[in-house]
Amino acid sequence: MVDVDTPPRYSRLPEPLVGAMRELARTRRLLVALDFDGTLAPEVDDPERARATPEAREAVLRLLAMPHTRVALVSGRAIRSLEKVADLPDTTLLVGSHGIELRLDTPDFTVDLDTQEIKNVGVLHDVLADVADSLDEVWLEKKPAGFALHTRLATEKDSRMAHLVAMKETAAELDDLTVRSGKNVLEFSVRSTTKGEAVEHLREYTKATAVFYAGDDVTDEDAFAALGADDLGLKSGEGSTLANYRVPGPKDVARALALLADLREGDVHEQ
């Protein structure tokens, strides 16, 4: 029996977004690419305690089970961390460290740094460790090709100081560093990749005829920039964006994914 008094779970989504997703759901081969923190999972102080909302997880699992549909997580996290917090089936494609790490349809992934890159990572560690050790609640996270300097729990003054000193000191020691600024984090890498490049790689790998991408951070703008006319970009939260549409946060991303799963179930068996 249908409960006519209960609105659909996606009824709070903007009507233009609902219409666009109806069109997207009809594509032959769909790639659903998703950032994790701030998109599937609410932001938390301890990154290792982040988890996708139950509604988002349910929708992702439904999409994973559908034919002609692939789901990928595209994150700035190291891939081991992403595997742990996402806890999704192995059929989920994973991109870690903004594209430096890939786990596709095998459990293996590698990052092969050359001799000079390994040396540069060591120099980078020494510089950033000094910055982190000199300020309260500033800490360093190891990445495969660099480090992330986290300041979420630091005071505004210490956070600003950490960013300024880290930028100055690393620039003095190393050339050609890739530096990415996110929410309360500054990431340094000796190898340059972007989420946009990752999306293009995934599009080719999955032979997708259209891509749905959802993200919340500055680094997700590279992915939005890589989308084409038949794709759909969804921004989670505030801030300027190249995405086609915007929702307030992870709860609404989950609603959008549930709608996509509903629509895809209705169309996919006809393809």
Secondary structure per residue as TSV (DSSP state, phi and psi in degrees):
chain	resnum	aa	ss	phi	psi
A	1	M	-	360.0	133.4
A	2	V	-	-84.8	130.2
A	3	D	-	-85.4	98.8
A	4	V	T	-72.5	-13.9
A	5	D	T	-86.8	-10.0
A	6	T	S	-102.3	117.0
A	7	P	-	-69.4	154.5
A	8	P	-	-56.2	149.2
A	9	R	T	-63.8	-20.2
A	10	Y	T	-101.1	12.8
A	11	S	T	-67.0	-18.5
A	12	R	T	-83.7	-3.5
A	13	L	S	-74.4	147.8
A	14	P	-	-59.1	137.8
A	15	E	H	-59.0	-39.1
A	16	P	H	-60.6	-36.2
A	17	L	H	-65.5	-43.3
A	18	V	H	-59.5	-43.8
A	19	G	H	-63.6	-41.8
A	20	A	H	-64.7	-36.8
A	21	M	H	-72.2	-29.1
A	22	R	H	-61.1	-42.1
A	23	E	H	-67.4	-44.9
A	24	L	H	-60.0	-40.5
A	25	A	T	-62.6	-18.0
A	26	R	T	-85.2	-6.6
A	27	T	S	-63.5	154.2
A	28	R	S	-66.3	-53.1
A	29	R	S	-127.6	115.1
A	30	L	E	-106.5	131.9
A	31	L	E	-107.3	121.8
A	32	V	E	-105.2	106.6
A	33	A	E	-111.5	129.2
A	34	L	E	-135.8	131.8
A	35	D	-	-68.3	163.4
A	36	F	-	-105.3	-67.8
A	37	D	B	-69.1	126.7
A	38	G	T	82.7	-4.4
A	39	T	T	-120.5	-63.6
A	40	L	T	-87.1	-32.0
A	41	A	B	-118.8	137.5
A	42	P	-	-63.5	150.2
A	43	E	-	-65.5	136.7
A	44	V	-	-133.1	160.4
A	45	D	S	-68.9	-36.9
A	46	D	S	-102.3	107.1
A	47	P	G	-56.0	-29.6
A	48	E	G	-76.6	-7.3
A	49	R	G	-99.8	1.7
A	50	A	-	-68.6	139.6
A	51	R	-	-143.7	145.5
A	52	A	-	-63.0	148.9
A	53	T	-	-63.2	150.6
A	54	P	H	-55.7	-37.7
A	55	E	H	-66.4	-41.1
A	56	A	H	-65.9	-43.2
A	57	R	H	-61.3	-43.6
A	58	E	H	-60.4	-44.4
A	59	A	H	-65.4	-41.7
A	60	V	H	-61.6	-43.1
A	61	L	H	-63.4	-37.8
A	62	R	H	-63.4	-44.4
A	63	L	H	-64.9	-38.6
A	64	L	H	-61.0	-30.1
A	65	A	T	-83.0	-6.8
A	66	M	S	-89.0	144.4
A	67	P	T	-69.8	155.7
A	68	H	T	59.3	23.9
A	69	T	E	-138.4	123.3
A	70	R	E	-118.0	145.3
A	71	V	E	-119.4	132.6
A	72	A	E	-130.3	142.1
A	73	L	E	-101.1	130.3
A	74	V	E	-122.8	106.3
A	75	S	-	-133.0	157.5
A	76	G	S	-80.9	-12.2
A	77	R	S	-64.2	152.0
A	78	A	-	-62.1	147.6
A	79	I	H	-66.3	-31.1
A	80	R	H	-63.7	-40.9
A	81	S	H	-65.6	-41.4
A	82	L	H	-63.5	-42.8
A	83	E	H	-57.0	-43.5
A	84	K	H	-67.3	-50.7
A	85	V	H	-75.1	-31.0
A	86	A	H	-77.2	-42.5
A	87	D	-	50.0	56.4
A	88	L	-	-115.3	162.6
A	89	P	-	-57.8	158.3
A	90	D	T	-66.0	-13.3
A	91	T	T	-74.1	-8.9
A	92	T	S	-74.9	126.8
A	93	L	E	-78.7	137.3
A	94	L	E	-123.1	134.5
A	95	V	E	-123.9	120.6
A	96	G	E	-113.9	162.2
A	97	S	G	54.0	42.5
A	98	H	G	60.5	27.0
A	99	G	G	110.2	-7.4
A	100	I	T	-69.3	-35.5
A	101	E	E	-110.8	138.0
A	102	L	E	-131.7	134.9
A	103	R	E	-126.1	106.8
A	104	L	-	-98.5	-116.3
A	105	D	S	-97.2	19.8
A	106	T	S	-130.4	157.8
A	107	P	S	-75.4	-4.2
A	108	D	-	-91.5	144.8
A	109	F	-	-151.8	146.1
A	110	T	-	-140.3	154.3
A	111	V	-	-129.3	109.2
A	112	D	-	-98.7	98.6
A	113	L	-	-86.5	140.7
A	114	D	-	-80.7	177.6
A	115	T	H	-59.7	-43.8
A	116	Q	H	-67.1	-38.5
A	117	E	H	-64.9	-39.2
A	118	I	H	-63.4	-42.5
A	119	K	H	-62.0	-43.0
A	120	N	H	-65.6	-35.5
A	121	V	H	-62.3	-39.5
A	122	G	H	-63.6	-43.2
A	123	V	H	-63.2	-43.2
A	124	L	H	-60.4	-41.6
A	125	H	H	-60.5	-46.6
A	126	D	H	-61.0	-42.6
A	127	V	H	-67.0	-48.9
A	128	L	H	-72.8	-31.3
A	129	A	H	-64.0	-37.7
A	130	D	H	-62.8	-40.9
A	131	V	H	-64.1	-48.5
A	132	A	H	-63.0	-40.3
A	133	D	H	-69.6	-21.0
A	134	S	T	-89.1	-6.4
A	135	L	S	-132.9	144.4
A	136	D	T	-71.5	140.2
A	137	E	T	59.6	27.3
A	138	V	-	-112.3	127.5
A	139	W	E	-139.4	160.7
A	140	L	E	-111.0	132.6
A	141	E	E	-112.8	128.3
A	142	K	E	-73.5	132.9
A	143	K	E	-120.1	162.2
A	144	P	T	-58.1	-34.0
A	145	A	T	-125.1	26.0
A	146	G	E	166.2	-147.4
A	147	F	E	-148.1	155.1
A	148	A	E	-114.2	129.8
A	149	L	E	-98.8	109.5
A	150	H	E	-95.5	134.4
A	151	T	-	-131.7	18.4
A	152	R	T	-56.5	-39.2
A	153	L	T	-93.7	-3.7
A	154	A	S	-79.4	160.2
A	155	T	-	-66.5	161.1
A	156	E	H	-59.2	-38.6
A	157	K	H	-65.0	-47.6
A	158	D	H	-67.4	-35.4
A	159	S	H	-63.4	-46.0
A	160	R	H	-63.1	-41.3
A	161	M	H	-64.1	-42.8
A	162	A	H	-59.7	-44.7
A	163	H	H	-66.1	-44.6
A	164	L	H	-64.1	-47.6
A	165	V	H	-67.3	-42.1
A	166	A	H	-61.2	-44.1
A	167	M	H	-62.6	-43.9
A	168	K	H	-67.1	-47.8
A	169	E	H	-69.6	-40.3
A	170	T	H	-68.3	-38.3
A	171	A	H	-63.8	-32.4
A	172	A	H	-72.9	-27.3
A	173	E	H	-97.6	-30.1
A	174	L	-	-136.2	142.3
A	175	D	S	-98.8	158.1
A	176	D	S	61.1	32.7
A	177	L	-	-77.6	146.3
A	178	T	E	-97.1	122.8
A	179	V	E	-120.2	127.8
A	180	R	E	-122.7	131.9
A	181	S	E	-102.5	124.2
A	182	G	E	-121.9	-160.5
A	183	K	T	-77.1	106.4
A	184	N	T	60.4	29.4
A	185	V	E	-151.2	144.4
A	186	L	E	-125.7	122.2
A	187	E	E	-109.8	136.6
A	188	F	E	-121.9	130.7
A	189	S	E	-137.0	143.4
A	190	V	S	-87.0	-2.0
A	191	R	S	-129.8	138.2
A	192	S	-	-100.6	118.1
A	193	T	-	-143.4	162.4
A	194	T	-	-133.5	164.1
A	195	K	H	-67.0	-26.6
A	196	G	H	-64.2	-43.3
A	197	E	H	-64.0	-37.2
A	198	A	H	-64.0	-42.7
A	199	V	H	-63.1	-41.9
A	200	E	H	-63.4	-39.9
A	201	H	H	-63.2	-44.3
A	202	L	H	-66.4	-38.2
A	203	R	H	-59.3	-45.5
A	204	E	H	-67.7	-42.2
A	205	Y	H	-62.9	-42.6
A	206	T	H	-88.9	-7.0
A	207	K	T	56.1	39.4
A	208	A	-	-68.6	140.3
A	209	T	S	-91.7	-12.1
A	210	A	E	-159.9	154.3
A	211	V	E	-126.5	134.3
A	212	F	E	-106.6	124.2
A	213	Y	E	-127.1	132.6
A	214	A	E	-126.8	133.6
A	215	G	E	-158.8	168.6
A	216	D	-	-126.8	-15.0
A	217	D	S	-109.0	173.6
A	218	V	G	-58.9	-38.8
A	219	T	G	-67.6	-19.4
A	220	D	G	-75.5	-14.5
A	221	E	H	-64.4	-30.2
A	222	D	H	-62.8	-37.6
A	223	A	H	-68.8	-43.9
A	224	F	H	-60.1	-37.5
A	225	A	H	-66.1	-24.2
A	226	A	T	-84.8	-6.3
A	227	L	-	-78.9	149.5
A	228	G	-	-107.3	-171.5
A	229	A	T	-64.6	-29.5
A	230	D	T	-90.8	-1.0
A	231	D	-	-96.3	173.8
A	232	L	E	-139.6	126.3
A	233	G	E	-109.1	135.2
A	234	L	E	-125.8	117.0
A	235	K	E	-88.6	130.3
A	236	S	E	-100.2	114.5
A	237	G	S	95.2	-167.7
A	238	E	S	-87.9	174.0
A	239	G	S	109.5	151.8
A	240	S	-	-64.2	148.5
A	241	T	-	-156.0	156.1
A	242	L	-	-95.2	-2.4
A	243	A	-	-65.9	152.6
A	244	N	S	-69.0	-34.9
A	245	Y	E	-138.2	163.2
A	246	R	E	-138.8	143.6
A	247	V	E	-130.9	160.8
A	248	P	S	-63.8	-34.0
A	249	G	S	-180.0	-167.1
A	250	P	H	-55.8	-34.4
A	251	K	H	-61.3	-39.3
A	252	D	H	-78.7	-29.8
A	253	V	H	-60.5	-42.5
A	254	A	H	-61.1	-40.6
A	255	R	H	-62.4	-41.6
A	256	A	H	-64.0	-41.0
A	257	L	H	-67.8	-36.8
A	258	A	H	-64.6	-40.9
A	259	L	H	-62.8	-44.8
A	260	L	H	-60.1	-41.3
A	261	A	H	-64.2	-42.6
A	262	D	H	-60.6	-46.9
A	263	L	H	-67.6	-40.1
A	264	R	H	-66.5	-37.9
A	265	E	H	-62.5	-34.3
A	266	G	H	-74.1	-26.3
A	267	D	H	-106.9	-29.5
A	268	V	G	-64.5	-31.1
A	269	H	G	-75.6	-11.6
A	270	E	G	-88.8	-6.0
A	271	Q	-	-90.4	360.0
